[in-house]
Amino acid sequence: MARLVLVGLPGVGKTTVARLLGDEWGCGAVDTDDLLSEAVGIAAPEYLRREGLVAFRSAELAALEVALDGDQVVSTGGGVVTTSAARELLRAQVTLWLDCDDDVLVARIDNVDRPLLGNDVATALAQLRRERATLYAEVARVRVDASGQLGVVTDRTRHAANEVAR
């Protein structure tokens, strides 16, 4: 079982916070996109472009299953919650939802390869929020405000994880 799982929209800081907490706690961290890339032999965005969304979500679910099997902090791809089997797995974990305003996300992901966001990142993020917010809420035990400096977000996440673990 994973020590902690982070979900949320692209650019919210899941991977960075997971790595910091994994280092702090001495358990390490893993990103499901990295596991997916290792399994398929190419970067996750390229796999999505080549194989399509159905194949991508299937590979993402397999990566999630691998990630959840270890004592580590797991950062997930933003859309992992769109798969019912993934939501079932996430509900059984200590899962936190990192979230912040879309304008903060847009600034954070400028010039990053995100195929699902296309050319109009702000509009795409707003649409993803409408589609996924209830799914994040369904799997997460707590919503963590991920706006602000990295140290503040990491502190908030650590505090939330400690509160949930009690």
Secondary structure, DSSP 8 states (H G I E B T S, - for coil): --SEEEE-STTSSHHHHHHHHHHHHTS-EEEHHHHHHHHHSS-HHHHHHHH-HHHHHHHHHHHHHHHHTSSSEEE--TTGGGSHHHHHHHHTS-EEEEE--HHHHHHHTTT---GGG-S-HHHHHHHHHHHHHHHHHHH-SEEEE--S-HHHHHHHHHHHHHHHH-
